[in-house]
Amino acid sequence: MANAPLAIRPVSSKADTRDFIELAYRLNRGDPNWVPPLRSEVAAAINPKKNGWFSHAEAQLFLAERDGRPVGRIAAHIDRLALEMPAEQGFGPGTGFFGLFEAEDANVARALMNTAQDWLRKKGMTRVVGPVSLSIWEEPGLLVQGHDHPPTVMMGHHKPAYRNYIEDAGFAPVKQLKTYELDITREFPPLVQRIIALGEKNDRIRIRTVDKSRFAEEAAIILAILNDAWSDNWGFVPLTPPEIDDVGKKLKPIVFEKLIRIAELDGEPVAFMITLPDLNEAIAPLHGNLFPLGWAKLLWWLHRGKARTMRVPLMGVLKKLQGSRMASQLAFMMIEYIRRDAVADFGASRGEIGWVLDDNQGMNAIAETIESRVNRVYQIYAKELG
């Protein structure tokens, strides 16, 4: 009952952890566009022994209950690498986070927010940013536009009411992240085709697929470009080797060589583009369970390698080339080559790019030039801790 006393306590047992995980399935069950994540993946994400993010971070999970029944949850967390970042890039000294937020009603939300802020304050934090669940590289931001269709792989989906809950708690928007969608069965505009054709005549440029048999070596090349390319971006926190290892294990089954390109200039790797088939198409019908038959359905989907939607979660070009015509040319070439193969070999018809920072002029311009449109917007909030 809504009038029953509300209790909030730290998650401290296996039973608590199970309740923390299961709450999201109950609260979102009626939303046809919410994709139930695999329970095993959620459990691994919040387990310090199974998530490399915890090598430089700590988190406390909280559960809200009425009459012993879970009605809300939240994580309060501190990322030591984020504390080392320049404050003008969004995080920096004194910045803590909240995430993994779910609430049955406004009163529960308010109590959870207060609890997370109290924990962060006691840890010496002076500011809180969120929702970020848990790493900025995982599911950052609250969905504020695009509730009418399901998210793609590794993107969040939230109740519209959560926006009011967060803003009523005194949080103000600080950044928007956008995703773009496009029909990839259509060729790009003539201007883009001319840029690509010129690049193909340039002997200095090589656009290659990755070699999955050298997975660790290729991942290291991409990580080096990524950490350089994104280092000046708002919210940047360097990805670490333990996190890359985790991502590699998690995503290796949906890593296809033709969908990941590395651009070389004079033999030097200078840019990359990662594309993933939308795994959510396969896991949505499983209701979060691999057993008894979910694993077989998932294996069949992975074996076929067919997907309607392809998501581009990451692109990057070395800082020394950013803002140049060469950077745009390399980007268009990688996008076009992957587009062709996604349609021809994987039966894809739809692409999604993002997330993209609202002030990333270069990437937003590329998205607009290939005639994509914004389909989802995520908002990140911040609040000073008094």
C-alpha beads as a LAMMPS data file, in Angstrom:
LAMMPS data file: protein, C-alpha beads

386 atoms
385 bonds

1 atom types
1 bond types

-500.0 500.0 xlo xhi
-500.0 500.0 ylo yhi
-500.0 500.0 zlo zhi

Masses

1 110.0

Atoms # bond

1 1 1 0.000 0.000 0.000
2 1 1 1.220 3.501 -0.874
3 1 1 0.557 4.723 2.692
4 1 1 2.583 1.961 4.338
5 1 1 5.926 2.954 5.885
6 1 1 8.814 3.045 3.451
7 1 1 12.119 1.435 4.383
8 1 1 15.367 1.830 2.447
9 1 1 18.334 -0.359 3.160
10 1 1 21.636 -1.331 1.564
11 1 1 21.701 -4.487 -0.535
12 1 1 23.710 -6.928 1.549
13 1 1 22.679 -10.484 0.728
14 1 1 21.978 -12.800 -2.203
15 1 1 18.273 -12.408 -1.558
16 1 1 18.604 -8.619 -1.631
17 1 1 20.523 -8.825 -4.899
18 1 1 17.828 -11.018 -6.415
19 1 1 15.140 -8.549 -5.330
20 1 1 17.189 -5.643 -6.714
21 1 1 17.410 -7.340 -10.106
22 1 1 13.840 -8.614 -10.262
23 1 1 12.247 -5.269 -9.429
24 1 1 12.997 -3.856 -12.888
25 1 1 11.176 -6.754 -14.547
26 1 1 8.069 -6.211 -12.447
27 1 1 7.921 -2.427 -12.809
28 1 1 8.510 -2.485 -16.572
29 1 1 6.470 -5.559 -17.437
30 1 1 3.624 -3.550 -18.937
31 1 1 5.829 -1.544 -21.305
32 1 1 5.937 -3.234 -24.737
33 1 1 9.073 -1.282 -25.650
34 1 1 11.138 -2.272 -22.611
35 1 1 13.565 -5.064 -23.526
36 1 1 14.134 -7.370 -20.525
37 1 1 17.903 -7.806 -20.191
38 1 1 19.297 -11.232 -19.477
39 1 1 19.282 -11.679 -15.719
40 1 1 22.737 -13.228 -15.855
41 1 1 24.096 -10.079 -17.530
42 1 1 22.539 -7.796 -14.919
43 1 1 23.904 -9.949 -12.102
44 1 1 27.402 -9.809 -13.618
45 1 1 27.240 -6.028 -14.072
46 1 1 26.648 -5.402 -10.353
47 1 1 29.124 -8.049 -9.166
48 1 1 32.556 -6.570 -8.316
49 1 1 34.150 -9.921 -9.158
50 1 1 32.705 -9.975 -12.675
51 1 1 32.740 -6.329 -13.813
52 1 1 36.123 -4.742 -14.561
53 1 1 34.668 -1.293 -13.890
54 1 1 34.954 -2.054 -10.166
55 1 1 38.753 -2.096 -10.519
56 1 1 38.566 1.711 -10.329
57 1 1 35.140 2.261 -8.768
58 1 1 32.891 1.432 -5.838
59 1 1 29.113 1.254 -5.579
60 1 1 26.421 0.794 -2.980
61 1 1 23.061 -0.609 -4.047
62 1 1 19.920 0.366 -2.134
63 1 1 16.505 -1.264 -2.065
64 1 1 13.250 0.463 -1.056
65 1 1 10.491 -1.659 0.509
66 1 1 6.932 -1.277 1.756
67 1 1 5.624 -4.045 3.988
68 1 1 8.639 -6.104 2.933
69 1 1 7.819 -5.699 -0.761
70 1 1 10.451 -4.102 -3.045
71 1 1 9.160 -0.864 -4.591
72 1 1 12.347 0.893 -5.697
73 1 1 16.083 0.664 -6.179
74 1 1 19.111 2.880 -6.812
75 1 1 22.896 2.663 -6.975
76 1 1 25.220 5.322 -5.568
77 1 1 28.729 5.049 -6.939
78 1 1 32.119 6.701 -7.198
79 1 1 34.501 6.269 -10.125
80 1 1 38.058 7.144 -9.137
81 1 1 39.044 7.756 -12.775
82 1 1 36.138 10.188 -13.161
83 1 1 37.418 12.103 -10.116
84 1 1 40.724 12.624 -11.950
85 1 1 39.109 14.154 -15.033
86 1 1 39.033 17.957 -15.592
87 1 1 35.885 19.497 -14.114
88 1 1 35.187 21.338 -17.375
89 1 1 34.674 17.943 -19.029
90 1 1 31.698 17.152 -16.837
91 1 1 33.037 15.143 -13.906
92 1 1 36.191 15.833 -11.905
93 1 1 36.934 16.157 -8.172
94 1 1 33.977 15.642 -5.847
95 1 1 31.664 14.103 -8.464
96 1 1 29.690 10.998 -7.547
97 1 1 26.931 9.239 -9.443
98 1 1 23.564 7.557 -9.168
99 1 1 22.127 4.934 -11.501
100 1 1 20.193 1.672 -11.890
101 1 1 17.193 3.709 -10.791
102 1 1 13.656 2.285 -10.626
103 1 1 10.755 3.545 -8.498
104 1 1 7.117 2.624 -8.081
105 1 1 6.041 6.208 -7.325
106 1 1 7.284 9.737 -6.612
107 1 1 7.636 9.225 -2.849
108 1 1 9.836 6.189 -3.372
109 1 1 11.921 8.088 -5.909
110 1 1 12.471 11.017 -3.557
111 1 1 13.542 8.765 -0.701
112 1 1 15.937 6.823 -2.907
113 1 1 17.490 10.012 -4.276
114 1 1 18.018 11.329 -0.771
115 1 1 19.590 8.059 0.330
116 1 1 22.012 8.000 -2.606
117 1 1 22.969 11.632 -1.992
118 1 1 23.548 10.983 1.723
119 1 1 25.867 8.070 0.927
120 1 1 27.836 10.139 -1.574
121 1 1 28.029 13.093 0.832
122 1 1 29.464 10.851 3.550
123 1 1 32.067 9.702 1.047
124 1 1 33.173 13.300 0.565
125 1 1 31.403 13.974 -2.725
126 1 1 30.133 17.498 -3.392
127 1 1 28.160 16.869 -6.562
128 1 1 26.086 14.042 -8.009
129 1 1 25.557 13.194 -11.691
130 1 1 23.146 10.689 -13.173
131 1 1 21.611 8.477 -14.115
132 1 1 24.749 6.593 -15.118
133 1 1 24.463 2.812 -14.873
134 1 1 27.143 2.045 -13.804
135 1 1 29.908 3.193 -16.149
136 1 1 29.529 6.107 -18.544
137 1 1 30.340 3.517 -21.243
138 1 1 27.371 1.317 -20.331
139 1 1 23.917 2.965 -20.104
140 1 1 24.267 6.698 -19.425
141 1 1 21.359 9.108 -19.253
142 1 1 17.595 9.016 -18.836
143 1 1 15.419 8.460 -21.893
144 1 1 13.415 11.655 -22.501
145 1 1 12.496 11.183 -26.165
146 1 1 11.792 7.970 -28.080
147 1 1 9.631 5.956 -25.692
148 1 1 7.554 4.684 -28.626
149 1 1 10.075 2.076 -29.824
150 1 1 12.489 -0.398 -28.212
151 1 1 16.132 0.463 -27.577
152 1 1 18.961 -1.232 -29.407
153 1 1 21.664 -3.326 -27.765
154 1 1 23.376 -1.639 -24.785
155 1 1 20.925 1.271 -24.643
156 1 1 18.479 2.055 -21.835
157 1 1 14.707 2.496 -21.761
158 1 1 12.949 4.277 -18.884
159 1 1 9.499 5.251 -17.719
160 1 1 8.472 8.784 -18.796
161 1 1 7.550 9.569 -15.171
162 1 1 11.179 9.241 -14.103
163 1 1 11.987 12.598 -15.671
164 1 1 9.679 14.385 -13.247
165 1 1 10.952 12.308 -10.340
166 1 1 14.559 13.341 -11.026
167 1 1 13.830 16.993 -11.768
168 1 1 11.556 17.309 -8.723
169 1 1 14.494 16.100 -6.618
170 1 1 16.421 19.212 -7.651
171 1 1 18.484 17.799 -10.499
172 1 1 19.119 19.980 -13.573
173 1 1 19.990 18.768 -17.106
174 1 1 23.667 19.097 -18.007
175 1 1 24.028 17.051 -21.190
176 1 1 21.978 15.308 -23.862
177 1 1 22.991 12.180 -25.749
178 1 1 21.292 11.484 -29.063
179 1 1 20.868 8.439 -31.269
180 1 1 20.182 8.678 -34.979
181 1 1 18.363 6.175 -37.175
182 1 1 18.445 5.734 -40.920
183 1 1 17.317 3.458 -43.734
184 1 1 20.539 1.707 -44.720
185 1 1 19.049 0.084 -47.818
186 1 1 19.252 3.505 -49.480
187 1 1 22.499 4.779 -50.938
188 1 1 23.945 7.887 -49.369
189 1 1 23.578 11.273 -51.102
190 1 1 25.778 12.008 -54.175
191 1 1 28.056 14.328 -52.178
192 1 1 28.934 11.497 -49.789
193 1 1 29.483 9.089 -52.685
194 1 1 31.922 11.538 -54.310
195 1 1 33.878 11.902 -51.057
196 1 1 34.105 8.103 -50.771
197 1 1 35.185 7.714 -54.408
198 1 1 37.982 10.243 -53.931
199 1 1 39.142 8.374 -50.835
200 1 1 39.263 5.114 -52.759
201 1 1 41.699 6.735 -55.207
202 1 1 44.002 7.842 -52.389
203 1 1 46.845 5.342 -51.968
204 1 1 47.537 6.660 -48.466
205 1 1 44.190 5.348 -47.201
206 1 1 43.374 1.760 -46.318
207 1 1 40.048 0.738 -44.789
208 1 1 40.306 -2.802 -43.458
209 1 1 38.157 -5.252 -41.560
210 1 1 39.312 -6.554 -38.198
211 1 1 40.831 -9.982 -37.826
212 1 1 38.851 -11.869 -35.199
213 1 1 41.645 -14.437 -34.840
214 1 1 43.764 -11.577 -33.422
215 1 1 40.971 -10.310 -31.204
216 1 1 43.155 -9.019 -28.339
217 1 1 45.559 -7.208 -30.672
218 1 1 42.746 -5.594 -32.659
219 1 1 40.972 -4.572 -29.441
220 1 1 44.173 -2.890 -28.225
221 1 1 44.414 -0.868 -31.462
222 1 1 40.804 0.263 -31.142
223 1 1 41.228 1.083 -27.440
224 1 1 44.270 3.250 -28.160
225 1 1 42.395 5.225 -30.831
226 1 1 39.281 5.483 -28.648
227 1 1 41.065 6.819 -25.579
228 1 1 42.838 9.418 -27.726
229 1 1 39.839 10.361 -29.864
230 1 1 37.381 10.785 -27.014
231 1 1 39.756 12.243 -24.408
232 1 1 38.493 15.830 -24.763
233 1 1 34.802 14.880 -24.834
234 1 1 32.349 15.748 -22.084
235 1 1 32.038 12.857 -19.640
236 1 1 35.127 11.037 -20.856
237 1 1 36.591 8.407 -18.552
238 1 1 39.311 6.204 -20.071
239 1 1 38.373 2.618 -20.721
240 1 1 40.703 0.253 -18.886
241 1 1 42.027 -3.173 -19.933
242 1 1 39.789 -5.046 -17.418
243 1 1 36.738 -3.339 -18.904
244 1 1 37.845 -4.093 -22.453
245 1 1 38.298 -7.743 -21.463
246 1 1 34.755 -7.806 -20.092
247 1 1 33.309 -6.156 -23.177
248 1 1 35.232 -8.550 -25.391
249 1 1 33.849 -11.610 -23.633
250 1 1 30.341 -10.182 -23.663
251 1 1 30.257 -8.992 -27.258
252 1 1 32.553 -11.465 -29.031
253 1 1 29.580 -13.609 -30.181
254 1 1 28.111 -10.602 -32.018
255 1 1 31.410 -9.260 -33.339
256 1 1 31.539 -9.867 -37.074
257 1 1 34.672 -8.921 -38.995
258 1 1 32.852 -7.137 -41.815
259 1 1 31.019 -4.909 -39.327
260 1 1 34.131 -3.437 -37.701
261 1 1 36.553 -1.320 -39.704
262 1 1 39.917 0.223 -38.919
263 1 1 41.128 3.084 -41.106
264 1 1 44.852 3.374 -41.746
265 1 1 46.619 6.445 -43.087
266 1 1 50.148 5.818 -44.385
267 1 1 50.019 2.477 -42.569
268 1 1 49.057 3.964 -39.185
269 1 1 45.691 3.048 -37.586
270 1 1 43.969 6.414 -37.153
271 1 1 40.235 5.691 -36.984
272 1 1 37.754 2.911 -36.318
273 1 1 34.050 2.129 -36.462
274 1 1 32.297 -0.620 -34.516
275 1 1 28.900 -1.919 -35.624
276 1 1 26.852 -4.518 -33.764
277 1 1 23.768 -6.426 -34.876
278 1 1 20.935 -5.535 -32.531
279 1 1 21.045 -8.342 -29.989
280 1 1 17.873 -6.953 -28.415
281 1 1 15.926 -8.427 -31.325
282 1 1 16.952 -11.857 -30.067
283 1 1 16.698 -11.378 -26.314
284 1 1 13.406 -9.445 -26.203
285 1 1 11.281 -12.628 -26.487
286 1 1 13.340 -14.433 -23.812
287 1 1 11.970 -12.300 -20.923
288 1 1 15.415 -12.197 -19.347
289 1 1 15.868 -15.972 -19.161
290 1 1 18.279 -18.227 -21.034
291 1 1 16.581 -21.345 -19.698
292 1 1 14.895 -23.604 -20.485
293 1 1 14.851 -22.752 -24.233
294 1 1 16.231 -19.231 -24.391
295 1 1 19.825 -20.319 -24.877
296 1 1 18.906 -22.393 -27.937
297 1 1 16.988 -19.493 -29.510
298 1 1 19.879 -17.126 -28.825
299 1 1 22.465 -19.509 -30.263
300 1 1 20.365 -19.926 -33.398
301 1 1 20.110 -16.150 -33.813
302 1 1 23.863 -15.732 -33.316
303 1 1 24.591 -18.527 -35.790
304 1 1 22.397 -16.949 -38.463
305 1 1 23.929 -13.513 -37.939
306 1 1 20.821 -11.817 -39.299
307 1 1 19.376 -8.641 -37.820
308 1 1 17.020 -5.923 -39.017
309 1 1 18.894 -3.213 -37.117
310 1 1 22.599 -2.460 -36.837
311 1 1 23.890 -0.167 -34.118
312 1 1 27.086 1.899 -34.294
313 1 1 27.996 2.384 -30.609
314 1 1 31.502 3.713 -31.190
315 1 1 33.468 5.609 -33.802
316 1 1 36.677 7.502 -33.319
317 1 1 39.464 9.300 -35.151
318 1 1 42.755 10.397 -33.626
319 1 1 42.726 13.946 -32.280
320 1 1 45.448 15.065 -34.674
321 1 1 43.036 14.521 -37.565
322 1 1 39.826 15.767 -35.952
323 1 1 38.207 18.670 -37.766
324 1 1 40.017 17.850 -41.000
325 1 1 38.590 16.785 -44.347
326 1 1 40.512 13.542 -43.971
327 1 1 38.645 12.689 -40.761
328 1 1 35.267 13.140 -42.470
329 1 1 36.403 11.173 -45.497
330 1 1 37.551 8.228 -43.387
331 1 1 34.280 8.280 -41.455
332 1 1 32.157 8.269 -44.604
333 1 1 34.220 5.444 -46.116
334 1 1 33.881 3.238 -43.034
335 1 1 30.155 3.942 -42.760
336 1 1 29.569 3.131 -46.427
337 1 1 31.583 -0.099 -46.440
338 1 1 29.833 -1.370 -43.343
339 1 1 26.444 -0.270 -44.706
340 1 1 26.946 -2.344 -47.846
341 1 1 27.978 -5.466 -45.950
342 1 1 25.251 -5.072 -43.314
343 1 1 22.604 -5.093 -46.039
344 1 1 24.150 -7.745 -48.285
345 1 1 25.425 -10.236 -45.709
346 1 1 23.229 -9.676 -42.661
347 1 1 19.884 -8.681 -44.167
348 1 1 19.813 -5.398 -42.248
349 1 1 17.575 -2.530 -43.292
350 1 1 17.898 -0.073 -40.412
351 1 1 20.883 1.571 -38.777
352 1 1 21.270 3.412 -35.498
353 1 1 24.211 5.660 -34.629
354 1 1 24.887 6.692 -31.081
355 1 1 24.947 7.813 -28.564
356 1 1 26.266 11.171 -29.803
357 1 1 26.887 14.143 -27.519
358 1 1 24.643 17.096 -28.332
359 1 1 27.716 19.339 -28.764
360 1 1 29.726 16.909 -30.908
361 1 1 29.498 19.044 -34.032
362 1 1 31.526 16.726 -36.244
363 1 1 29.548 13.583 -35.524
364 1 1 26.195 15.362 -35.616
365 1 1 27.134 16.845 -39.000
366 1 1 28.071 13.420 -40.368
367 1 1 24.782 11.955 -39.136
368 1 1 22.823 14.716 -40.806
369 1 1 24.810 14.475 -44.058
370 1 1 23.896 10.796 -44.471
371 1 1 20.246 11.804 -43.942
372 1 1 19.659 10.141 -40.586
373 1 1 17.259 11.534 -37.997
374 1 1 17.265 11.745 -34.210
375 1 1 15.124 8.942 -32.811
376 1 1 16.067 8.863 -29.112
377 1 1 17.388 11.453 -26.661
378 1 1 18.918 10.664 -23.271
379 1 1 19.472 13.329 -20.635
380 1 1 22.095 13.439 -17.898
381 1 1 21.426 15.486 -14.760
382 1 1 23.567 16.991 -12.007
383 1 1 23.024 18.470 -8.562
384 1 1 25.302 20.120 -6.037
385 1 1 25.396 18.426 -2.652
386 1 1 24.897 20.961 0.131

Bonds

1 1 1 2
2 1 2 3
3 1 3 4
4 1 4 5
5 1 5 6
6 1 6 7
7 1 7 8
8 1 8 9
9 1 9 10
10 1 10 11
11 1 11 12
12 1 12 13
13 1 13 14
14 1 14 15
15 1 15 16
16 1 16 17
17 1 17 18
18 1 18 19
19 1 19 20
20 1 20 21
21 1 21 22
22 1 22 23
23 1 23 24
24 1 24 25
25 1 25 26
26 1 26 27
27 1 27 28
28 1 28 29
29 1 29 30
30 1 30 31
31 1 31 32
32 1 32 33
33 1 33 34
34 1 34 35
35 1 35 36
36 1 36 37
37 1 37 38
38 1 38 39
39 1 39 40
40 1 40 41
41 1 41 42
42 1 42 43
43 1 43 44
44 1 44 45
45 1 45 46
46 1 46 47
47 1 47 48
48 1 48 49
49 1 49 50
50 1 50 51
51 1 51 52
52 1 52 53
53 1 53 54
54 1 54 55
55 1 55 56
56 1 56 57
57 1 57 58
58 1 58 59
59 1 59 60
60 1 60 61
61 1 61 62
62 1 62 63
63 1 63 64
64 1 64 65
65 1 65 66
66 1 66 67
67 1 67 68
68 1 68 69
69 1 69 70
70 1 70 71
71 1 71 72
72 1 72 73
73 1 73 74
74 1 74 75
75 1 75 76
76 1 76 77
77 1 77 78
78 1 78 79
79 1 79 80
80 1 80 81
81 1 81 82
82 1 82 83
83 1 83 84
84 1 84 85
85 1 85 86
86 1 86 87
87 1 87 88
88 1 88 89
89 1 89 90
90 1 90 91
91 1 91 92
92 1 92 93
93 1 93 94
94 1 94 95
95 1 95 96
96 1 96 97
97 1 97 98
98 1 98 99
99 1 99 100
100 1 100 101
101 1 101 102
102 1 102 103
103 1 103 104
104 1 104 105
105 1 105 106
106 1 106 107
107 1 107 108
108 1 108 109
109 1 109 110
110 1 110 111
111 1 111 112
112 1 112 113
113 1 113 114
114 1 114 115
115 1 115 116
116 1 116 117
117 1 117 118
118 1 118 119
119 1 119 120
120 1 120 121
121 1 121 122
122 1 122 123
123 1 123 124
124 1 124 125
125 1 125 126
126 1 126 127
127 1 127 128
128 1 128 129
129 1 129 130
130 1 130 131
131 1 131 132
132 1 132 133
133 1 133 134
134 1 134 135
135 1 135 136
136 1 136 137
137 1 137 138
138 1 138 139
139 1 139 140
140 1 140 141
141 1 141 142
142 1 142 143
143 1 143 144
144 1 144 145
145 1 145 146
146 1 146 147
147 1 147 148
148 1 148 149
149 1 149 150
150 1 150 151
151 1 151 152
152 1 152 153
153 1 153 154
154 1 154 155
155 1 155 156
156 1 156 157
157 1 157 158
158 1 158 159
159 1 159 160
160 1 160 161
161 1 161 162
162 1 162 163
163 1 163 164
164 1 164 165
165 1 165 166
166 1 166 167
167 1 167 168
168 1 168 169
169 1 169 170
170 1 170 171
171 1 171 172
172 1 172 173
173 1 173 174
174 1 174 175
175 1 175 176
176 1 176 177
177 1 177 178
178 1 178 179
179 1 179 180
180 1 180 181
181 1 181 182
182 1 182 183
183 1 183 184
184 1 184 185
185 1 185 186
186 1 186 187
187 1 187 188
188 1 188 189
189 1 189 190
190 1 190 191
191 1 191 192
192 1 192 193
193 1 193 194
194 1 194 195
195 1 195 196
196 1 196 197
197 1 197 198
198 1 198 199
199 1 199 200
200 1 200 201
201 1 201 202
202 1 202 203
203 1 203 204
204 1 204 205
205 1 205 206
206 1 206 207
207 1 207 208
208 1 208 209
209 1 209 210
210 1 210 211
211 1 211 212
212 1 212 213
213 1 213 214
214 1 214 215
215 1 215 216
216 1 216 217
217 1 217 218
218 1 218 219
219 1 219 220
220 1 220 221
221 1 221 222
222 1 222 223
223 1 223 224
224 1 224 225
225 1 225 226
226 1 226 227
227 1 227 228
228 1 228 229
229 1 229 230
230 1 230 231
231 1 231 232
232 1 232 233
233 1 233 234
234 1 234 235
235 1 235 236
236 1 236 237
237 1 237 238
238 1 238 239
239 1 239 240
240 1 240 241
241 1 241 242
242 1 242 243
243 1 243 244
244 1 244 245
245 1 245 246
246 1 246 247
247 1 247 248
248 1 248 249
249 1 249 250
250 1 250 251
251 1 251 252
252 1 252 253
253 1 253 254
254 1 254 255
255 1 255 256
256 1 256 257
257 1 257 258
258 1 258 259
259 1 259 260
260 1 260 261
261 1 261 262
262 1 262 263
263 1 263 264
264 1 264 265
265 1 265 266
266 1 266 267
267 1 267 268
268 1 268 269
269 1 269 270
270 1 270 271
271 1 271 272
272 1 272 273
273 1 273 274
274 1 274 275
275 1 275 276
276 1 276 277
277 1 277 278
278 1 278 279
279 1 279 280
280 1 280 281
281 1 281 282
282 1 282 283
283 1 283 284
284 1 284 285
285 1 285 286
286 1 286 287
287 1 287 288
288 1 288 289
289 1 289 290
290 1 290 291
291 1 291 292
292 1 292 293
293 1 293 294
294 1 294 295
295 1 295 296
296 1 296 297
297 1 297 298
298 1 298 299
299 1 299 300
300 1 300 301
301 1 301 302
302 1 302 303
303 1 303 304
304 1 304 305
305 1 305 306
306 1 306 307
307 1 307 308
308 1 308 309
309 1 309 310
310 1 310 311
311 1 311 312
312 1 312 313
313 1 313 314
314 1 314 315
315 1 315 316
316 1 316 317
317 1 317 318
318 1 318 319
319 1 319 320
320 1 320 321
321 1 321 322
322 1 322 323
323 1 323 324
324 1 324 325
325 1 325 326
326 1 326 327
327 1 327 328
328 1 328 329
329 1 329 330
330 1 330 331
331 1 331 332
332 1 332 333
333 1 333 334
334 1 334 335
335 1 335 336
336 1 336 337
337 1 337 338
338 1 338 339
339 1 339 340
340 1 340 341
341 1 341 342
342 1 342 343
343 1 343 344
344 1 344 345
345 1 345 346
346 1 346 347
347 1 347 348
348 1 348 349
349 1 349 350
350 1 350 351
351 1 351 352
352 1 352 353
353 1 353 354
354 1 354 355
355 1 355 356
356 1 356 357
357 1 357 358
358 1 358 359
359 1 359 360
360 1 360 361
361 1 361 362
362 1 362 363
363 1 363 364
364 1 364 365
365 1 365 366
366 1 366 367
367 1 367 368
368 1 368 369
369 1 369 370
370 1 370 371
371 1 371 372
372 1 372 373
373 1 373 374
374 1 374 375
375 1 375 376
376 1 376 377
377 1 377 378
378 1 378 379
379 1 379 380
380 1 380 381
381 1 381 382
382 1 382 383
383 1 383 384
384 1 384 385
385 1 385 386
